[in-house]
Amino acid sequence: MVQEKAEGIYSFTIDTEAGKKYLESLTVNSSPADGELNAYAFPQERAAGFYAFARALQEQPLPGIRYIKGQITGPLTMGLMIKDLNGKPSFCNDVLREILTLSLALQIRWQVRYFRRLKLPLMLFIDEPGLYAVGKKDFAGLTRRAVQDSLNHLITVAHEEGAEVGIHTCAGTDWSLLFALPFELVNVDIYHFFPSLLPFAAELDAFLRRGGTLAWGLIPTSREVQAHTAESLGKTMQNYREKLEEAGVDGGRLKQQCLLTPSCGAGTLTDEEVRAVYRLLQEVSEKILAKKL
């Protein structure tokens, strides 16, 4: 998740001046021509699935596709994993954080333009499991403002390129931080972290009233998937929706502005388990469309 996205993001020894000069070059060249963006392309050897996906869409176009999903690792997650020479998260260093953010913005421009030739609308997802750290005492130097500013810059760049933007975090977090930003979609791991959403019912309601979509990560991407049916997960969804309505979220908007997804990635599962995840996803989705949920 981090490794393939980290390619093309330059590292520095402790040399603040070098960092500032590189930062200036990124700021000046924040919207380069297509050819110049190739330096920010995902390397073939690190992102084989990305290129296989693009080839499959070119070779066998599927009718009725509303969006294709792009993906980028979020700046906080990247900045917690990549450390400075003192072993501290680079996100907590003002210069390194801005380098990460501007570099990821250029990766977004490259990815959106790469998919544009497929002539399909793109929904770009920012993957931010690192949001678990917001507000934790172990990350005292991590501010809400820094996280929002960094994410807001990436949203702005994606919108400039014509993509809609969603965010996913497979953790409980301060959801008000995300609902306040101009995302089209917020993807919550409902299966594991629904209780973390309830305290932010008012912020969720405001997000939906602005036209946002709540993506329900309802289908578990773990071996637990084998223990579920479309009926059991459908009942869970109904129960959670009722709890949100009781907390003040508009029930009609919860039903209309809804997307169903797996709870997280399925890369650690067996082929059989992956098929079970997506079979359940289809079956629960069909129940929703048939207004049985």
MARDOMAR-775395 format. One record per residue (C-alpha): x, y, z. Coordinates in Angstrom, 1 decimal. Last residue first. Example, Ala and Ser with C-alpha at 12.3 -4.5 7.8 and 13.67 -1.06 7.14 Angstrom:
<atoms>
@xx=13.7 yy=-1.1 zz=7.1
@xx=12.3 yy=-4.5 zz=7.8
</atoms>
This chain:
<atoms>
@xx=-33.6 yy=-3.4 zz=3.0
@xx=-36.1 yy=-5.3 zz=0.7
@xx=-36.1 yy=-2.2 zz=-1.6
@xx=-35.2 yy=-4.4 zz=-4.6
@xx=-32.1 yy=-2.2 zz=-5.0
@xx=-31.2 yy=-2.9 zz=-1.3
@xx=-31.7 yy=-6.6 zz=-1.7
@xx=-29.6 yy=-6.6 zz=-4.9
@xx=-26.8 yy=-4.8 zz=-3.0
@xx=-26.9 yy=-7.5 zz=-0.3
@xx=-26.5 yy=-10.2 zz=-2.9
@xx=-23.8 yy=-8.5 zz=-4.9
@xx=-21.7 yy=-7.8 zz=-1.8
@xx=-22.3 yy=-11.3 zz=-0.6
@xx=-20.9 yy=-12.7 zz=-3.8
@xx=-18.0 yy=-10.2 zz=-3.6
@xx=-16.9 yy=-11.4 zz=-0.2
@xx=-17.5 yy=-15.1 zz=-0.9
@xx=-15.4 yy=-14.8 zz=-4.1
@xx=-12.6 yy=-13.3 zz=-2.0
@xx=-12.9 yy=-16.2 zz=0.5
@xx=-12.6 yy=-18.8 zz=-2.3
@xx=-9.6 yy=-17.0 zz=-3.8
@xx=-7.9 yy=-17.0 zz=-0.3
@xx=-7.8 yy=-13.8 zz=1.6
@xx=-4.9 yy=-11.4 zz=2.4
@xx=-5.6 yy=-9.1 zz=-0.5
@xx=-9.3 yy=-8.5 zz=0.3
@xx=-9.1 yy=-4.8 zz=1.1
@xx=-11.4 yy=-3.2 zz=3.6
@xx=-15.0 yy=-3.5 zz=4.8
@xx=-16.3 yy=-4.6 zz=1.4
@xx=-18.5 yy=-2.0 zz=-0.2
@xx=-22.1 yy=-0.8 zz=-0.3
@xx=-22.9 yy=2.8 zz=-1.5
@xx=-25.6 yy=4.9 zz=0.1
@xx=-27.0 yy=8.4 zz=-0.6
@xx=-30.6 yy=7.2 zz=-1.1
@xx=-31.1 yy=5.1 zz=2.0
@xx=-29.2 yy=7.3 zz=4.4
@xx=-30.8 yy=10.3 zz=2.8
@xx=-34.3 yy=9.0 zz=3.5
@xx=-33.3 yy=8.2 zz=7.1
@xx=-32.1 yy=11.7 zz=7.9
@xx=-29.5 yy=11.3 zz=10.7
@xx=-30.7 yy=12.3 zz=14.2
@xx=-29.3 yy=9.7 zz=16.6
@xx=-32.5 yy=7.6 zz=16.2
@xx=-31.9 yy=7.6 zz=12.5
@xx=-28.3 yy=6.4 zz=13.0
@xx=-29.5 yy=3.6 zz=15.3
@xx=-32.1 yy=2.6 zz=12.6
@xx=-29.4 yy=2.5 zz=10.0
@xx=-27.3 yy=0.2 zz=12.2
@xx=-30.2 yy=-2.2 zz=12.7
@xx=-31.1 yy=-2.3 zz=9.0
@xx=-27.4 yy=-2.9 zz=8.1
@xx=-27.1 yy=-5.7 zz=10.6
@xx=-30.3 yy=-7.3 zz=9.2
@xx=-28.9 yy=-7.1 zz=5.7
@xx=-25.7 yy=-8.7 zz=6.9
@xx=-27.6 yy=-11.7 zz=8.3
@xx=-29.8 yy=-12.0 zz=5.3
@xx=-27.0 yy=-11.8 zz=2.8
@xx=-25.3 yy=-14.6 zz=4.6
@xx=-22.4 yy=-14.6 zz=7.1
@xx=-20.1 yy=-17.2 zz=8.7
@xx=-17.8 yy=-17.5 zz=5.7
@xx=-17.1 yy=-13.7 zz=5.8
@xx=-15.5 yy=-14.2 zz=9.2
@xx=-12.3 yy=-15.2 zz=7.4
@xx=-11.6 yy=-11.6 zz=6.9
@xx=-12.8 yy=-9.0 zz=4.4
@xx=-16.1 yy=-8.4 zz=6.2
@xx=-19.0 yy=-7.1 zz=4.0
@xx=-20.4 yy=-3.9 zz=5.5
@xx=-18.0 yy=-1.2 zz=4.5
@xx=-21.0 yy=1.2 zz=4.1
@xx=-20.2 yy=4.1 zz=1.8
@xx=-21.9 yy=7.3 zz=2.9
@xx=-22.5 yy=9.7 zz=0.0
@xx=-22.3 yy=13.4 zz=0.2
@xx=-25.0 yy=15.8 zz=-1.2
@xx=-24.6 yy=18.7 zz=1.2
@xx=-27.4 yy=17.2 zz=3.3
@xx=-25.5 yy=14.0 zz=3.5
@xx=-22.5 yy=15.8 zz=5.1
@xx=-24.8 yy=17.6 zz=7.5
@xx=-26.3 yy=14.3 zz=8.6
@xx=-22.9 yy=12.8 zz=9.1
@xx=-21.8 yy=15.8 zz=11.2
@xx=-24.9 yy=15.4 zz=13.4
@xx=-24.4 yy=11.6 zz=13.7
@xx=-20.8 yy=12.0 zz=14.9
@xx=-21.1 yy=10.2 zz=18.2
@xx=-22.6 yy=7.2 zz=16.2
@xx=-19.6 yy=6.6 zz=13.9
@xx=-17.2 yy=5.0 zz=16.4
@xx=-19.9 yy=2.4 zz=17.2
@xx=-19.8 yy=1.3 zz=13.5
@xx=-16.2 yy=0.2 zz=13.6
@xx=-15.9 yy=-3.4 zz=12.6
@xx=-18.6 yy=-4.0 zz=10.0
@xx=-19.1 yy=-0.3 zz=9.3
@xx=-15.6 yy=0.1 zz=7.9
@xx=-16.5 yy=3.6 zz=6.8
@xx=-16.2 yy=5.0 zz=3.3
@xx=-16.8 yy=8.8 zz=3.0
@xx=-17.9 yy=10.0 zz=-0.5
@xx=-18.1 yy=13.2 zz=-2.4
@xx=-15.4 yy=14.7 zz=-0.2
@xx=-15.4 yy=18.4 zz=0.4
@xx=-14.0 yy=18.2 zz=4.0
@xx=-16.1 yy=18.7 zz=7.2
@xx=-17.3 yy=15.1 zz=7.1
@xx=-13.7 yy=14.0 zz=7.3
@xx=-12.7 yy=15.7 zz=10.5
@xx=-16.1 yy=15.0 zz=12.0
@xx=-15.3 yy=11.3 zz=11.7
@xx=-12.8 yy=11.5 zz=14.6
@xx=-11.5 yy=7.9 zz=14.1
@xx=-12.4 yy=4.3 zz=14.2
@xx=-10.3 yy=2.3 zz=11.8
@xx=-10.4 yy=0.9 zz=8.3
@xx=-10.2 yy=4.3 zz=6.7
@xx=-11.5 yy=5.1 zz=3.3
@xx=-11.8 yy=8.4 zz=1.5
@xx=-13.7 yy=9.4 zz=-1.6
@xx=-13.0 yy=11.9 zz=-4.4
@xx=-14.6 yy=12.8 zz=-7.7
@xx=-12.3 yy=13.3 zz=-10.6
@xx=-12.2 yy=16.2 zz=-13.1
@xx=-8.5 yy=17.0 zz=-12.9
@xx=-9.2 yy=20.2 zz=-10.8
@xx=-11.3 yy=18.0 zz=-8.5
@xx=-8.4 yy=15.7 zz=-7.9
@xx=-6.1 yy=18.7 zz=-7.1
@xx=-8.7 yy=20.2 zz=-4.7
@xx=-9.2 yy=16.9 zz=-2.9
@xx=-5.4 yy=16.5 zz=-2.5
@xx=-5.1 yy=20.0 zz=-1.0
@xx=-8.0 yy=19.3 zz=1.3
@xx=-6.3 yy=16.1 zz=2.6
@xx=-3.1 yy=18.0 zz=3.6
@xx=-5.0 yy=20.9 zz=5.2
@xx=-7.3 yy=18.5 zz=7.1
@xx=-4.4 yy=16.5 zz=8.5
@xx=-2.4 yy=19.6 zz=9.5
@xx=-5.5 yy=21.1 zz=11.1
@xx=-6.2 yy=18.0 zz=13.2
@xx=-2.7 yy=18.2 zz=14.6
@xx=-0.2 yy=15.4 zz=15.1
@xx=2.5 yy=16.4 zz=17.5
@xx=0.8 yy=14.5 zz=20.4
@xx=1.0 yy=11.3 zz=18.5
@xx=1.3 yy=8.8 zz=21.4
@xx=-1.5 yy=10.8 zz=23.1
@xx=-4.0 yy=9.7 zz=20.4
@xx=-6.2 yy=12.5 zz=18.9
@xx=-5.6 yy=11.5 zz=15.3
@xx=-3.7 yy=8.2 zz=15.2
@xx=-6.5 yy=6.1 zz=13.9
@xx=-6.4 yy=8.3 zz=10.8
@xx=-3.4 yy=6.2 zz=9.6
@xx=-5.9 yy=3.9 zz=7.9
@xx=-6.1 yy=6.6 zz=5.2
@xx=-6.8 yy=5.3 zz=1.7
@xx=-7.7 yy=8.2 zz=-0.6
@xx=-10.2 yy=6.9 zz=-3.2
@xx=-10.4 yy=8.5 zz=-6.6
@xx=-13.8 yy=8.1 zz=-8.3
@xx=-13.1 yy=8.2 zz=-12.0
@xx=-15.7 yy=8.7 zz=-14.8
@xx=-14.9 yy=6.5 zz=-17.8
@xx=-13.3 yy=7.6 zz=-21.1
@xx=-10.6 yy=5.0 zz=-20.9
@xx=-8.1 yy=7.8 zz=-21.9
@xx=-9.0 yy=9.5 zz=-18.6
@xx=-7.5 yy=6.6 zz=-16.7
@xx=-3.9 yy=7.8 zz=-17.1
@xx=-5.0 yy=11.5 zz=-16.7
@xx=-6.5 yy=10.6 zz=-13.3
@xx=-3.4 yy=8.6 zz=-12.3
@xx=-0.9 yy=11.3 zz=-13.3
@xx=-2.8 yy=14.1 zz=-11.6
@xx=-3.1 yy=12.0 zz=-8.4
@xx=0.6 yy=11.1 zz=-8.4
@xx=1.3 yy=14.9 zz=-8.7
@xx=-0.9 yy=15.5 zz=-5.6
@xx=1.0 yy=12.7 zz=-3.8
@xx=4.2 yy=14.6 zz=-4.4
@xx=2.6 yy=17.8 zz=-3.1
@xx=1.4 yy=16.1 zz=0.1
@xx=4.7 yy=14.3 zz=0.7
@xx=6.8 yy=17.4 zz=0.2
@xx=4.4 yy=19.3 zz=2.4
@xx=4.7 yy=16.8 zz=5.2
@xx=8.5 yy=16.7 zz=4.8
@xx=8.7 yy=20.5 zz=5.3
@xx=6.3 yy=20.7 zz=8.3
@xx=7.7 yy=17.6 zz=10.1
@xx=5.0 yy=15.7 zz=11.9
@xx=4.1 yy=13.9 zz=8.6
@xx=7.7 yy=12.6 zz=8.5
@xx=7.0 yy=10.4 zz=11.4
@xx=10.0 yy=10.4 zz=13.8
@xx=12.9 yy=8.0 zz=13.5
@xx=15.6 yy=10.6 zz=13.9
@xx=16.6 yy=10.3 zz=10.3
@xx=13.0 yy=11.1 zz=9.2
@xx=10.4 yy=8.4 zz=9.1
@xx=8.1 yy=7.1 zz=6.3
@xx=5.3 yy=5.0 zz=7.8
@xx=3.5 yy=7.9 zz=9.6
@xx=3.8 yy=10.2 zz=6.6
@xx=2.4 yy=7.6 zz=4.2
@xx=-0.6 yy=7.0 zz=6.4
@xx=-1.1 yy=10.8 zz=6.9
@xx=-0.6 yy=11.6 zz=3.2
@xx=-3.2 yy=9.1 zz=2.1
@xx=-2.3 yy=6.1 zz=-0.1
@xx=-3.8 yy=6.6 zz=-3.6
@xx=-6.6 yy=4.7 zz=-5.3
@xx=-8.6 yy=4.9 zz=-8.5
@xx=-12.1 yy=3.4 zz=-8.7
@xx=-13.9 yy=3.2 zz=-12.0
@xx=-17.2 yy=4.8 zz=-12.1
@xx=-20.7 yy=4.5 zz=-13.6
@xx=-20.0 yy=1.3 zz=-15.5
@xx=-23.1 yy=0.3 zz=-17.5
@xx=-21.4 yy=-1.7 zz=-20.2
@xx=-18.1 yy=-3.4 zz=-19.4
@xx=-15.2 yy=-2.8 zz=-21.8
@xx=-13.2 yy=-6.0 zz=-22.4
@xx=-9.7 yy=-5.2 zz=-23.7
@xx=-9.5 yy=-1.6 zz=-22.4
@xx=-11.0 yy=-2.4 zz=-19.0
@xx=-8.7 yy=-5.5 zz=-18.7
@xx=-5.7 yy=-3.4 zz=-19.6
@xx=-6.5 yy=-0.9 zz=-16.8
@xx=-6.9 yy=-3.6 zz=-14.2
@xx=-3.7 yy=-5.3 zz=-15.2
@xx=-1.9 yy=-2.0 zz=-14.9
@xx=-3.2 yy=-1.5 zz=-11.3
@xx=-2.6 yy=-5.1 zz=-10.4
@xx=1.1 yy=-4.9 zz=-11.4
@xx=1.7 yy=-2.0 zz=-9.0
@xx=5.2 yy=-2.5 zz=-7.6
@xx=6.9 yy=-4.0 zz=-10.6
@xx=5.1 yy=-1.6 zz=-13.0
@xx=6.2 yy=1.5 zz=-11.1
@xx=3.3 yy=3.8 zz=-10.3
@xx=3.7 yy=7.0 zz=-12.3
@xx=5.2 yy=10.0 zz=-10.5
@xx=8.1 yy=10.5 zz=-12.9
@xx=5.6 yy=10.1 zz=-15.7
@xx=4.1 yy=13.5 zz=-14.7
@xx=6.6 yy=15.4 zz=-16.9
@xx=5.1 yy=13.8 zz=-20.0
@xx=1.6 yy=14.8 zz=-19.1
@xx=2.4 yy=18.5 zz=-18.7
@xx=3.0 yy=19.8 zz=-15.2
@xx=0.4 yy=21.1 zz=-12.7
@xx=2.3 yy=21.7 zz=-9.4
@xx=5.5 yy=22.9 zz=-11.1
@xx=6.1 yy=26.0 zz=-9.0
@xx=5.0 yy=24.3 zz=-5.8
@xx=7.1 yy=21.1 zz=-6.5
@xx=10.2 yy=23.2 zz=-7.3
@xx=9.8 yy=25.3 zz=-4.1
@xx=9.5 yy=22.1 zz=-2.0
@xx=12.7 yy=20.8 zz=-3.6
@xx=14.4 yy=24.0 zz=-2.5
@xx=13.0 yy=23.8 zz=1.0
@xx=14.2 yy=20.2 zz=1.4
@xx=17.7 yy=21.0 zz=0.2
@xx=17.7 yy=23.9 zz=2.7
@xx=16.6 yy=21.7 zz=5.5
@xx=19.4 yy=19.2 zz=5.0
@xx=19.0 yy=16.3 zz=7.4
@xx=19.3 yy=13.7 zz=4.6
@xx=16.5 yy=13.8 zz=2.1
@xx=14.1 yy=11.5 zz=0.4
@xx=12.3 yy=11.9 zz=-2.9
@xx=8.8 yy=10.7 zz=-3.5
@xx=9.0 yy=9.0 zz=-6.9
@xx=8.2 yy=5.6 zz=-5.5
@xx=6.3 yy=6.0 zz=-2.2
@xx=3.0 yy=4.9 zz=-3.8
@xx=4.3 yy=1.4 zz=-4.6
@xx=5.7 yy=1.0 zz=-1.1
@xx=2.8 yy=2.4 zz=0.9
@xx=0.0 yy=0.0 zz=0.0
</atoms>
